[in-house]
């Protein structure tokens, strides 16, 4: 039997919603070939708490990857939501100040430190992603800057 690569997707609400969507649409293993790739969605700490912020992601890394005998996946994808990032930054998502710039540098160093730790524990590849900003009406990313009077043509740009 061929080797099956192991992928851990770690995160909070986005991962929970992704899992719920997949279950309700009968999508298993993110529709990847299970003979080649096994995907495990991780959204809880060992004590049952959600991985709801960056400090809990740190705890997840300690509990699951930095323990003796941990079985390391080939790839770890750490997904951060904008609410997680904004909570870490201690700010409203639309404000930008010098303090925000300094905190964003601290955030980058914190995330890179987590990546280094997971790599040192034995993961082959570590990726960090961030869910796009979400606003009422289903507007994501740059679309959040479109006014309420935006038309379909505005979305096509």
DRENVOMAR-739070 format. One record per residue (C-alpha): chain; residue in three letters; residue number from 1; z, y, x. Coordinates in nm, 3 decimals. Each point is the difference from the previous one (the first is absolute). Example, Ala and Ser with C-alpha at 12.3 -4.5 7.8 and 13.67 -1.06 7.14 Angstrom:
node unit:A code:ALA pos:1 c3:0.780 c2:-0.450 c1:1.230
node unit:A code:SER pos:2 c3:-0.066 c2:0.344 c1:0.137
***
This chain:
node unit:A code:UNK pos:1 c3:0.000 c2:0.000 c1:0.000
node unit:A code:UNK pos:2 c3:-0.091 c2:0.346 c1:0.130
node unit:A code:UNK pos:3 c3:0.259 c2:0.260 c1:0.091
node unit:A code:UNK pos:4 c3:0.090 c2:0.232 c1:-0.289
node unit:A code:UNK pos:5 c3:0.081 c2:0.356 c1:0.110
node unit:A code:UNK pos:6 c3:0.321 c2:0.142 c1:-0.142
node unit:A code:UNK pos:7 c3:0.007 c2:0.360 c1:-0.126
node unit:A code:UNK pos:8 c3:0.310 c2:0.183 c1:-0.122
node unit:A code:UNK pos:9 c3:-0.050 c2:0.310 c1:-0.214
node unit:A code:UNK pos:10 c3:0.329 c2:0.191 c1:-0.005
node unit:A code:UNK pos:11 c3:0.082 c2:0.293 c1:-0.223
node unit:A code:UNK pos:12 c3:0.152 c2:0.132 c1:-0.317
node unit:A code:UNK pos:13 c3:-0.140 c2:0.107 c1:-0.335
node unit:A code:UNK pos:14 c3:-0.368 c2:-0.023 c1:0.098
node unit:A code:UNK pos:15 c3:0.050 c2:-0.362 c1:0.106
node unit:A code:UNK pos:16 c3:0.190 c2:-0.076 c1:-0.321
node unit:A code:UNK pos:17 c3:-0.282 c2:0.153 c1:-0.207
node unit:A code:UNK pos:18 c3:-0.262 c2:-0.184 c1:0.204
node unit:A code:UNK pos:19 c3:0.177 c2:-0.330 c1:-0.057
node unit:A code:UNK pos:20 c3:0.038 c2:0.068 c1:-0.372
node unit:A code:UNK pos:21 c3:-0.370 c2:0.091 c1:-0.027
node unit:A code:UNK pos:22 c3:-0.102 c2:-0.317 c1:0.182
node unit:A code:UNK pos:23 c3:0.219 c2:-0.222 c1:-0.217
node unit:A code:UNK pos:24 c3:-0.118 c2:0.157 c1:-0.325
node unit:A code:UNK pos:25 c3:-0.364 c2:-0.040 c1:0.111
node unit:A code:UNK pos:26 c3:0.050 c2:-0.350 c1:0.143
node unit:A code:UNK pos:27 c3:-0.087 c2:0.113 c1:0.351
node unit:A code:UNK pos:28 c3:0.169 c2:-0.225 c1:0.255
node unit:A code:UNK pos:29 c3:0.043 c2:0.071 c1:0.370
node unit:A code:UNK pos:30 c3:-0.177 c2:0.335 c1:-0.049
node unit:A code:UNK pos:31 c3:-0.312 c2:-0.204 c1:-0.073
node unit:A code:UNK pos:32 c3:-0.025 c2:-0.106 c1:0.366
node unit:A code:UNK pos:33 c3:-0.100 c2:-0.351 c1:0.105
node unit:A code:UNK pos:34 c3:0.334 c2:-0.185 c1:0.014
node unit:A code:UNK pos:35 c3:-0.144 c2:-0.244 c1:0.254
node unit:A code:UNK pos:36 c3:-0.036 c2:0.288 c1:0.246
node unit:A code:UNK pos:37 c3:0.261 c2:0.259 c1:-0.098
node unit:A code:UNK pos:38 c3:0.341 c2:-0.006 c1:-0.170
node unit:A code:UNK pos:39 c3:0.129 c2:0.335 c1:-0.125
node unit:A code:UNK pos:40 c3:0.367 c2:0.050 c1:-0.079
node unit:A code:UNK pos:41 c3:0.105 c2:0.315 c1:-0.186
node unit:A code:UNK pos:42 c3:0.349 c2:0.112 c1:0.106
node unit:A code:UNK pos:43 c3:0.184 c2:0.264 c1:-0.198
node unit:A code:UNK pos:44 c3:0.367 c2:-0.099 c1:0.026
node unit:A code:UNK pos:45 c3:0.269 c2:-0.015 c1:0.265
node unit:A code:UNK pos:46 c3:0.211 c2:-0.314 c1:0.039
node unit:A code:UNK pos:47 c3:0.268 c2:0.153 c1:-0.227
node unit:A code:UNK pos:48 c3:-0.253 c2:0.056 c1:-0.280
node unit:A code:UNK pos:49 c3:-0.038 c2:0.377 c1:0.048
node unit:A code:UNK pos:50 c3:-0.350 c2:0.145 c1:-0.011
node unit:A code:UNK pos:51 c3:-0.159 c2:0.108 c1:0.326
node unit:A code:UNK pos:52 c3:0.009 c2:0.346 c1:-0.151
node unit:A code:UNK pos:53 c3:0.002 c2:0.221 c1:0.305
node unit:A code:UNK pos:54 c3:-0.060 c2:0.006 c1:0.371
node unit:A code:UNK pos:55 c3:0.359 c2:-0.084 c1:0.095
node unit:A code:UNK pos:56 c3:-0.021 c2:-0.310 c1:-0.218
node unit:A code:UNK pos:57 c3:-0.326 c2:-0.089 c1:0.172
node unit:A code:UNK pos:58 c3:0.199 c2:0.014 c1:0.324
node unit:A code:UNK pos:59 c3:0.253 c2:-0.239 c1:-0.156
node unit:A code:UNK pos:60 c3:-0.282 c2:-0.230 c1:-0.112
node unit:A code:UNK pos:61 c3:-0.133 c2:-0.016 c1:0.356
node unit:A code:UNK pos:62 c3:0.349 c2:-0.084 c1:0.130
node unit:A code:UNK pos:63 c3:0.062 c2:-0.270 c1:-0.263
node unit:A code:UNK pos:64 c3:-0.339 c2:-0.168 c1:0.010
node unit:A code:UNK pos:65 c3:-0.159 c2:0.049 c1:0.339
node unit:A code:UNK pos:66 c3:0.279 c2:0.073 c1:0.249
node unit:A code:UNK pos:67 c3:0.206 c2:-0.310 c1:-0.069
node unit:A code:UNK pos:68 c3:-0.007 c2:-0.305 c1:0.221
node unit:A code:UNK pos:69 c3:-0.241 c2:-0.260 c1:-0.127
node unit:A code:UNK pos:70 c3:-0.189 c2:0.236 c1:-0.230
node unit:A code:UNK pos:71 c3:-0.347 c2:-0.126 c1:-0.086
node unit:A code:UNK pos:72 c3:-0.228 c2:0.287 c1:0.082
node unit:A code:UNK pos:73 c3:-0.316 c2:0.065 c1:-0.199
node unit:A code:UNK pos:74 c3:-0.331 c2:0.069 c1:0.169
node unit:A code:UNK pos:75 c3:-0.013 c2:0.340 c1:-0.169
node unit:A code:UNK pos:76 c3:0.252 c2:0.235 c1:-0.160
node unit:A code:UNK pos:77 c3:-0.119 c2:0.282 c1:-0.223
node unit:A code:UNK pos:78 c3:0.274 c2:0.255 c1:-0.071
node unit:A code:UNK pos:79 c3:-0.084 c2:0.208 c1:-0.305
node unit:A code:UNK pos:80 c3:0.175 c2:0.333 c1:-0.051
node unit:A code:UNK pos:81 c3:-0.019 c2:0.190 c1:-0.325
node unit:A code:UNK pos:82 c3:-0.014 c2:0.377 c1:-0.013
node unit:A code:UNK pos:83 c3:0.339 c2:-0.005 c1:-0.173
node unit:A code:UNK pos:84 c3:0.140 c2:-0.191 c1:0.300
node unit:A code:UNK pos:85 c3:-0.153 c2:0.247 c1:0.243
node unit:A code:UNK pos:86 c3:0.112 c2:0.305 c1:-0.199
node unit:A code:UNK pos:87 c3:0.349 c2:-0.143 c1:-0.030
node unit:A code:UNK pos:88 c3:0.013 c2:-0.043 c1:0.378
node unit:A code:UNK pos:89 c3:-0.134 c2:0.349 c1:0.047
node unit:A code:UNK pos:90 c3:0.257 c2:0.138 c1:-0.247
node unit:A code:UNK pos:91 c3:-0.258 c2:0.222 c1:-0.167
node unit:A code:UNK pos:92 c3:-0.227 c2:0.057 c1:-0.291
node unit:A code:UNK pos:93 c3:-0.348 c2:-0.144 c1:0.073
node unit:A code:UNK pos:94 c3:-0.179 c2:0.334 c1:-0.034
node unit:A code:UNK pos:95 c3:0.216 c2:0.209 c1:0.233
node unit:A code:UNK pos:96 c3:-0.091 c2:0.036 c1:0.366
node unit:A code:UNK pos:97 c3:0.232 c2:0.173 c1:0.243
node unit:A code:UNK pos:98 c3:0.070 c2:-0.020 c1:0.370
node unit:A code:UNK pos:99 c3:0.290 c2:-0.232 c1:-0.086
node unit:A code:UNK pos:100 c3:-0.250 c2:-0.229 c1:-0.181
node unit:A code:UNK pos:101 c3:-0.215 c2:-0.015 c1:0.312
node unit:A code:UNK pos:102 c3:0.299 c2:-0.092 c1:0.215
node unit:A code:UNK pos:103 c3:0.118 c2:-0.262 c1:-0.252
node unit:A code:UNK pos:104 c3:-0.352 c2:-0.146 c1:-0.017
node unit:A code:UNK pos:105 c3:0.007 c2:-0.047 c1:0.377
node unit:A code:UNK pos:106 c3:0.336 c2:-0.176 c1:-0.034
node unit:A code:UNK pos:107 c3:-0.146 c2:-0.216 c1:-0.278
node unit:A code:UNK pos:108 c3:-0.296 c2:-0.096 c1:0.219
node unit:A code:UNK pos:109 c3:0.233 c2:-0.098 c1:0.286
node unit:A code:UNK pos:110 c3:0.218 c2:-0.202 c1:-0.239
node unit:A code:UNK pos:111 c3:-0.298 c2:-0.191 c1:-0.139
node unit:A code:UNK pos:112 c3:-0.146 c2:-0.060 c1:0.347
node unit:A code:UNK pos:113 c3:0.339 c2:-0.128 c1:0.110
node unit:A code:UNK pos:114 c3:-0.001 c2:-0.248 c1:-0.291
node unit:A code:UNK pos:115 c3:-0.352 c2:-0.111 c1:0.095
node unit:A code:UNK pos:116 c3:0.108 c2:-0.054 c1:0.362
node unit:A code:UNK pos:117 c3:0.300 c2:-0.205 c1:-0.113
node unit:A code:UNK pos:118 c3:-0.208 c2:-0.223 c1:-0.230
node unit:A code:UNK pos:119 c3:-0.258 c2:-0.050 c1:0.278
node unit:A code:UNK pos:120 c3:0.278 c2:-0.082 c1:0.249
node unit:A code:UNK pos:121 c3:0.136 c2:-0.258 c1:-0.246
node unit:A code:UNK pos:122 c3:-0.337 c2:-0.176 c1:0.008
node unit:A code:UNK pos:123 c3:-0.232 c2:0.130 c1:-0.271
node unit:A code:UNK pos:124 c3:-0.360 c2:0.004 c1:0.118
node unit:A code:UNK pos:125 c3:-0.103 c2:0.311 c1:-0.188
node unit:A code:UNK pos:126 c3:0.205 c2:0.269 c1:-0.177
node unit:A code:UNK pos:127 c3:-0.155 c2:0.260 c1:-0.226
node unit:A code:UNK pos:128 c3:0.164 c2:0.288 c1:-0.186
node unit:A code:UNK pos:129 c3:-0.153 c2:0.143 c1:-0.313
node unit:A code:UNK pos:130 c3:0.103 c2:0.257 c1:-0.253
node unit:A code:UNK pos:131 c3:-0.078 c2:-0.006 c1:-0.368
node unit:A code:UNK pos:132 c3:-0.192 c2:0.307 c1:-0.106
node unit:A code:UNK pos:133 c3:0.192 c2:0.278 c1:-0.172
node unit:A code:UNK pos:134 c3:0.031 c2:-0.067 c1:-0.370
node unit:A code:UNK pos:135 c3:0.013 c2:0.261 c1:-0.274
node unit:A code:UNK pos:136 c3:-0.013 c2:-0.004 c1:-0.376
node unit:A code:UNK pos:137 c3:-0.339 c2:-0.083 c1:-0.143
node unit:A code:UNK pos:138 c3:-0.078 c2:-0.255 c1:0.272
node unit:A code:UNK pos:139 c3:-0.106 c2:0.253 c1:0.263
node unit:A code:UNK pos:140 c3:0.028 c2:-0.128 c1:0.354
node unit:A code:UNK pos:141 c3:-0.044 c2:0.146 c1:0.347
node unit:A code:UNK pos:142 c3:-0.209 c2:0.314 c1:0.027
node unit:A code:UNK pos:143 c3:-0.055 c2:-0.010 c1:-0.376
node unit:A code:UNK pos:144 c3:0.354 c2:0.130 c1:-0.045
node unit:A code:UNK pos:145 c3:-0.139 c2:0.342 c1:0.092
node unit:A code:UNK pos:146 c3:-0.246 c2:-0.002 c1:-0.288
node unit:A code:UNK pos:147 c3:0.110 c2:0.210 c1:-0.292
node unit:A code:UNK pos:148 c3:0.074 c2:-0.137 c1:-0.345
node unit:A code:UNK pos:149 c3:-0.345 c2:0.123 c1:-0.108
node unit:A code:UNK pos:150 c3:-0.176 c2:-0.225 c1:0.256
node unit:A code:UNK pos:151 c3:-0.308 c2:-0.181 c1:-0.127
node unit:A code:UNK pos:152 c3:-0.149 c2:-0.335 c1:0.094
node unit:A code:UNK pos:153 c3:-0.237 c2:0.185 c1:0.232
node unit:A code:UNK pos:154 c3:0.299 c2:0.123 c1:0.202
node unit:A code:UNK pos:155 c3:0.106 c2:-0.361 c1:0.057
node unit:A code:UNK pos:156 c3:-0.344 c2:-0.093 c1:0.132
node unit:A code:UNK pos:157 c3:0.019 c2:0.224 c1:0.307
***
